[in-house]
Each structure stands twice: as C-alpha cells, then as structure tokens.
C-alpha cells in the first residue's frame, strides 16, 4: 500500500504536468498498475456545478484514472456549462445529466460523488453517499453543525468509504514539508498559530420573489426546514444566513485553521471564544463580517483566526494566511510554500512552490489554486484504489470544522465555551449545547 509521503513525492515529481495539464502523472508504469489496475476508471458524479463544482468537474475529468459520469444540479442552467467544461478536457465520455442527487446515488455505474452544494447539504449528502456505497469528496465545511459532522465520520467508518474533505493544502507537497519541519522543531516548541482571511464583500439584501423556472427550490432546501424563496439568496449569499450557511468562519476560515491545527498537532480545544459582528453594513447578513475566534488547546497552545469580510487590506502582504510562532522563531505560509524567521523577524529560510500554479488566489471562489486542486483530487482517487485514508480524511476535516463551529456558537451565545478536549463537546452550557445540532425538514433527518 502506498503511504502519504510516497504519494506526495510522486505527485511533486510530476507537479508541472499536474498543474498545467491536470492529468494524473508522476507514476511509473509499475506503480500505475499496482494502484489503479489496467484500464480501470473511477467514475465520479459531480453534484453542485455552478461555480466551484464546475471548475472541479474539469479537474476530475482530466485525471487518468477517473472520469465524470454524471453532472447534477438543481439549477438546470448550470448543466450545459458543466458539460462544456468537461468537453474541453481529455475525457471522451459525455456525462449524463441529472437534477436530483438521489437518482445519482441509485446509479450503480457511479463509484464516487463530489459535493459542492450549499453547506446544509454537505453532511447529509455525504452520509447518503456512504450508505449508497459511494466514496465521497465533499467541499469544506464537512458539515453545517457539529452533530451531523460526527454522523458523517460514523458513516464513513461504518460503510468503509473513502471520504475526503476539500482542504487542498493537505495535499500540497511544499507545505507538507514545512509542517514536517515544524514537527521536527525548526522553530522550537510551537505555541501559537495566527490565521486570517480578508475580502471586500458588499451588502446583501434579500427580497420576496417567485421561484425561477430553472430552479428546483424544494430540492435545494433539502434537509433544511422550509422557508419562502427570496431573491438574492442563491447562488452565493446563503453563506451569511444560519439556516443554510456557516459564515466566513467555515466558508474560508476552515482552510487556514485546518493547516494551523495540523501544524500545531492538536485535536480538540479546551476553551473557545469569539468576538465581532456585522459592522460594515446594515443589511440582511446574520453572520459576522468582522470576527476573531480564539481556541485554547491542551499543553499551552492557542490558535487564532481573524476575518474582515468587507475590508480588503491584507495582513503580512497576504489576503489570507497562517503564521506559526515558536520559542525560536516563526514560520509563515499561505499556500504551497513557507518562510522561516528567527526571533528578530529575520528571514532565514524560504521554500517556494514547485510551480506557479500552486500559488494562492485567495479570493477566487471557483479555484484558489488549480495545482493544489489537482493534487487533492489525485490523492482522493489514489486513496480509493489503494484502500487507504486520504490526506484530509473525514475525521481530520471534522476536527478542524468543529473548532470553527464552536467559534460561531461562542459568538452566537456571547460568551466563552468550555470544551471537553477528548471529543470537542461543549461542557456545562445548555444554551450553547442546543446549537450543537439543528432541526431538519421532516423525513430528511440524517441517520447512520
């Protein structure tokens, strides 16, 4: 069985081809046969293909050991665009089209599903996919709330499915090297990680409207209790409403906090606090546009995330990034690269990405890094063939996601939360504990 280190070495060796062509490269003929078998393809259905899903459909279609068998979306306008994206790749098969993801799960020819739906669908569809015998690549965040995230982990284990969360930096070879250097003590004991995200988002105002003819709004709502259709919600601004979304903390913060938790080597926190609010505009947003979340972990370790959704000034020259602070210096990263500084802030080491396509375009909602997308998809497909857990296995993704969900819960109740570091559960706070889960539309409750 190929391990993670060997996979990344091979991927790095072929990273130029990966970044510019999107094909699965870097494998010798011998290892290729061992991993995927002669002429065997993993057939993937892409579900949610408006923006991110459209881009990733092209990425899956480029892989030598994978192909897109079906494209699925409740918005019928997105299907031709997704088909066109796939037609521009090396794939010769014309995918099927489908509006209802449940029919996709019934299709025996589909081996795996890719999920780029709104957040309230992520965990329920992941669970449904595992139950249908499909492997799952689900975009971050893994879940809308902690309880269903736990269920997604349980489903992956019960049905023995590969479930990869879309935290692409876990498959970035240079960043992986940097994290290994942290663990080996390049800056001594690491005690703090600072992470951030900035953007220039505008005001969001919703208004009553008729459901468009091109949209299956009933199915778009899916597991969420029914609410009247409103113009301005679909396809992006649902992120800022608790009923469907999880705010900037999970929309973007998941990426940086996952890397920070990886580098710090921590699982669940002991205390979580959050301050902030909707400060820039007086509009319909419910989630904060300005937020700081602080997580304290065992062994005197802290993790901090700062977000400014409506003020685009960069921090340390980056619109998003991570800094690790240790007893002998600091390590900075944002994408597939890293820099090491001494205690006086003098640069002592810099390792750049292997190809330019691995650089981050932090505010690109379709694909911040095509190079890292390719590597993460490669890892997912190889994990299926090698019968191993992927680089961002569902359990790793859950631990990062629940940290940020706890930050949102702390903000919503207006106080610090005491956390059980063994399982991430809230201690001695009944009001906060109610937000551990949510209500579901009758008949849509996720179960394992």
ZIFENHU-V672443 format. One record per residue. N is the residue number from 1. PSI is psi as a letter, one per 30 degrees, with the letter a starting at -180 (none if undefined). OMEGA is omega in whole degrees, -180 to 180 (* if undefined). D_FIRST is the distance of its C-alpha to the first C-alpha in Angstrom with 2 decimals. Layout:
n;psi;omega;d_first
N;PSI;OMEGA;D_FIRST
N;PSI;OMEGA;D_FIRST
//
This chain:
n;psi;omega;d_first
1;k;-180;0.00
2;k;179;3.78
3;l;-173;6.37
4;e;-180;9.82
5;e;180;11.70
6;e;179;10.00
7;e;-178;10.35
8;e;177;13.90
9;e;179;14.76
10;e;180;14.12
11;e;179;15.96
12;e;-179;18.71
13;e;-180;19.20
14;g;-170;19.94
15;f;179;21.62
16;e;177;25.06
17;e;179;24.12
18;e;-173;22.32
19;e;-174;25.38
20;f;-177;28.05
21;f;178;26.64
22;g;-177;24.05
23;l;176;21.81
24;j;-177;18.06
25;l;178;18.20
26;g;179;16.63
27;k;173;14.13
28;l;178;15.14
29;e;-179;15.92
30;e;-178;13.29
31;e;179;10.35
32;e;179;12.32
33;e;-180;12.53
34;e;-174;8.91
35;e;-170;8.35
36;f;-179;11.77
37;l;-176;13.55
38;k;173;17.06
39;g;-179;19.53
40;k;-178;17.73
41;k;172;18.72
42;j;-177;18.18
43;k;-173;21.78
44;k;169;22.77
45;k;177;26.14
46;k;-175;27.56
47;j;-174;29.95
48;i;-168;32.51
49;h;-177;33.09
50;e;-176;36.15
51;d;177;34.99
52;e;-179;31.52
53;e;177;30.25
54;e;179;32.01
55;e;-177;30.35
56;f;173;26.85
57;e;176;27.57
58;e;179;28.06
59;e;178;24.82
60;e;-177;22.83
61;f;-179;24.99
62;f;-173;24.14
63;k;-179;20.42
64;e;-178;19.51
65;g;178;17.14
66;l;174;19.46
67;l;178;23.14
68;j;-178;25.69
69;f;-178;27.17
70;k;170;29.65
71;k;-171;31.42
72;k;176;33.13
73;k;178;35.76
74;f;176;38.93
75;j;-174;40.73
76;f;180;41.49
77;f;-175;42.38
78;f;-173;38.79
79;e;179;37.53
80;e;179;39.24
81;e;180;38.02
82;e;177;34.40
83;e;-180;34.87
84;e;178;36.43
85;e;-179;33.58
86;e;180;31.07
87;f;-180;33.58
88;f;-179;33.49
89;a;179;29.81
90;f;-175;28.25
91;k;179;27.84
92;f;179;30.37
93;k;172;30.05
94;k;-177;32.69
95;l;169;31.35
96;l;174;33.27
97;k;-177;35.21
98;k;176;35.65
99;f;-174;37.53
100;j;-178;36.29
101;f;179;32.69
102;e;177;33.19
103;e;176;33.63
104;e;-179;30.39
105;f;179;28.58
106;f;-175;30.39
107;j;-177;29.11
108;f;-178;26.62
109;f;-179;25.61
110;k;-179;24.13
111;e;-174;20.44
112;l;176;20.58
113;k;174;23.44
114;k;-173;24.24
115;j;174;26.99
116;h;179;29.62
117;l;169;32.50
118;l;-171;34.87
119;e;-175;33.56
120;f;178;35.19
121;f;-168;32.97
122;e;-177;29.56
123;e;178;28.71
124;e;-180;30.67
125;e;174;29.00
126;e;179;25.50
127;e;179;26.44
128;e;179;28.00
129;e;178;24.98
130;e;-180;22.66
131;f;178;25.43
132;g;178;25.62
133;g;-179;21.97
134;k;166;21.13
135;l;-170;18.43
136;k;166;20.40
137;j;-176;20.82
138;k;178;23.97
139;l;175;26.05
140;l;-9;27.30
141;l;179;28.86
142;e;-173;26.73
143;l;176;29.99
144;f;-179;33.76
145;l;-175;34.25
146;e;-176;32.35
147;e;-178;32.77
148;f;172;31.10
149;e;175;28.24
150;e;179;27.73
151;e;179;27.88
152;e;176;25.21
153;e;-179;22.77
154;e;-180;23.91
155;e;179;23.49
156;e;-178;19.87
157;e;-178;19.14
158;e;-176;21.60
159;g;176;20.41
160;h;180;16.65
161;k;171;16.64
162;k;177;14.91
163;j;-179;17.89
164;k;172;18.10
165;k;-176;21.43
166;i;171;22.97
167;i;-167;23.02
168;f;-178;22.07
169;f;177;22.59
170;f;179;19.33
171;g;-180;17.72
172;j;-171;20.48
173;e;-179;19.36
174;e;176;22.80
175;e;177;23.35
176;e;176;20.04
177;e;180;21.41
178;e;178;24.67
179;e;177;23.28
180;e;177;21.56
181;e;175;25.00
182;e;-177;26.65
183;f;178;24.55
184;f;174;25.43
185;g;-177;29.09
186;f;175;30.24
187;g;-179;33.03
188;a;179;33.20
189;k;-179;32.94
190;k;-174;32.34
191;f;-179;34.69
192;k;170;35.25
193;k;176;33.58
194;k;180;35.96
195;l;-179;34.79
196;l;175;36.94
197;k;178;37.51
198;l;178;40.72
199;l;179;42.11
200;h;-178;45.48
201;l;-177;45.37
202;l;-180;48.69
203;l;178;50.51
204;k;178;49.44
205;k;178;52.17
206;l;176;51.64
207;l;-180;54.40
208;k;179;54.97
209;l;177;54.35
210;k;178;53.82
211;k;-179;50.33
212;l;-178;49.71
213;f;-177;49.61
214;f;-172;46.19
215;k;169;44.51
216;i;-174;43.47
217;e;178;44.28
218;e;-179;43.95
219;e;176;40.29
220;e;179;39.76
221;e;174;40.96
222;c;-176;38.73
223;f;-176;37.95
224;k;175;40.57
225;k;-170;44.13
226;k;174;46.41
227;l;178;48.37
228;k;177;50.74
229;k;176;49.46
230;k;176;50.35
231;k;180;50.44
232;f;-178;48.38
233;e;-174;45.49
234;k;24;43.30
235;g;-174;41.04
236;e;-169;40.41
237;g;169;42.90
238;f;180;41.68
239;f;-170;39.50
240;g;-179;42.63
241;k;-171;43.57
242;f;-177;42.17
243;e;-177;42.39
244;e;-172;39.61
245;a;-176;38.26
246;g;177;37.19
247;a;-179;39.04
248;f;-178;38.00
249;e;-180;36.16
250;f;179;33.38
251;e;180;34.03
252;e;-177;33.29
253;f;179;33.13
254;e;-176;29.75
255;e;-176;28.13
256;e;-179;29.81
257;e;176;29.70
258;e;178;25.93
259;e;-180;25.59
260;e;180;28.31
261;e;176;26.77
262;e;-179;23.43
263;e;179;25.44
264;f;-179;27.68
265;h;-177;24.92
266;l;180;26.87
267;d;-179;26.40
268;k;-179;29.74
269;l;174;33.19
270;f;179;36.32
271;k;179;38.81
272;k;176;38.89
273;l;179;41.90
274;k;173;42.80
275;l;178;45.91
276;a;-180;46.89
277;a;174;48.29
278;j;-169;49.34
279;e;-172;51.56
280;e;-176;51.82
281;l;168;53.16
282;j;-175;55.00
283;a;-174;53.26
284;f;177;51.12
285;k;172;47.93
286;e;-179;46.97
287;l;-179;44.08
288;k;169;44.83
289;f;178;45.08
290;j;-172;45.35
291;k;170;43.18
292;k;176;41.89
293;k;178;39.35
294;k;180;38.85
295;k;174;36.27
296;k;180;36.72
297;l;177;33.78
298;l;177;33.89
299;h;173;34.47
300;h;180;36.93
301;k;178;34.64
302;l;178;35.75
303;k;-178;34.44
304;k;175;36.96
305;k;179;36.85
306;k;-180;39.90
307;k;170;40.64
308;j;-175;43.58
309;f;-173;43.18
310;g;175;46.66
311;j;-168;47.18
312;g;179;45.17
313;k;-177;45.95
314;l;176;42.81
315;k;-177;41.73
316;h;178;40.99
317;g;-177;41.25
318;k;176;38.39
319;f;174;38.68
320;k;-178;35.59
321;a;-178;33.70
322;k;171;32.58
323;k;173;34.10
324;k;179;32.79
325;k;180;35.63
326;l;-175;35.28
327;f;-178;37.72
328;g;-180;37.56
329;a;-179;37.25
330;l;177;35.40
331;k;-179;32.49
332;k;174;32.97
333;l;176;30.61
334;e;179;30.92
335;b;-178;28.22
336;i;-180;25.74
337;l;174;27.95
338;l;177;29.59
339;k;179;32.78
340;k;-180;33.70
341;l;174;37.33
342;a;-176;39.29
343;f;177;41.58
344;g;-180;44.37
345;g;179;42.32
346;k;179;42.03
347;k;-179;39.01
348;f;179;37.19
349;k;175;33.92
350;k;178;32.79
351;j;-176;29.51
352;l;179;29.80
353;l;-178;27.31
354;f;179;25.97
355;l;-176;27.94
356;f;-176;30.90
357;f;177;29.26
358;f;176;27.15
359;l;-177;30.48
360;k;165;31.46
361;i;-164;34.28
362;f;-177;34.49
363;g;178;36.99
364;j;-175;35.52
365;f;180;34.79
366;e;179;33.11
367;j;177;30.55
368;f;180;31.01
369;j;179;28.38
370;e;179;27.16
371;e;-180;24.77
372;e;174;22.99
373;e;-179;23.16
374;e;-178;21.26
375;e;-178;18.48
376;e;176;18.19
377;e;176;18.26
378;e;-179;15.62
379;e;179;13.32
380;e;-179;14.45
381;e;179;13.89
382;e;178;10.38
383;e;177;9.66
384;e;-178;11.40
385;e;-177;9.61
386;f;-180;5.99
387;h;178;7.89
388;l;176;7.82
389;k;-177;11.11
390;l;-177;12.59
391;e;174;14.46
392;i;177;17.64
393;l;-176;16.66
394;e;-178;19.83
395;e;175;20.57
396;e;179;20.58
397;e;-180;22.74
398;e;-177;25.00
399;e;177;25.81
400;e;-179;26.90
401;e;-177;28.81
402;e;178;30.63
403;e;180;31.89
404;e;175;33.66
405;e;176;34.84
406;e;175;36.44
407;e;177;38.12
408;e;178;39.60
409;e;178;40.75
410;e;179;42.42
411;e;-176;44.18
412;e;179;45.33
413;f;174;46.86
414;h;178;48.18
415;l;177;47.04
416;l;177;44.31
417;k;172;41.82
418;k;-172;40.84
419;k;172;37.18
420;j;-175;35.35
421;f;179;32.54
422;f;-177;30.50
423;f;178;30.13
424;g;-176;31.95
425;k;179;34.85
426;k;-177;38.42
427;k;169;40.81
428;h;177;44.54
429;i;-175;45.14
430;e;180;45.89
431;e;179;46.65
432;e;-179;43.36
433;f;178;41.44
434;f;-179;42.88
435;g;176;40.87
436;f;179;37.56
437;a;179;37.65
438;l;171;39.85
439;k;-180;41.94
440;l;171;40.64
441;k;-177;42.52
442;k;-179;43.35
443;f;-178;40.81
444;g;-177;38.05
445;k;180;37.02
446;k;179;33.20
447;l;178;32.11
448;none;*;28.94
//
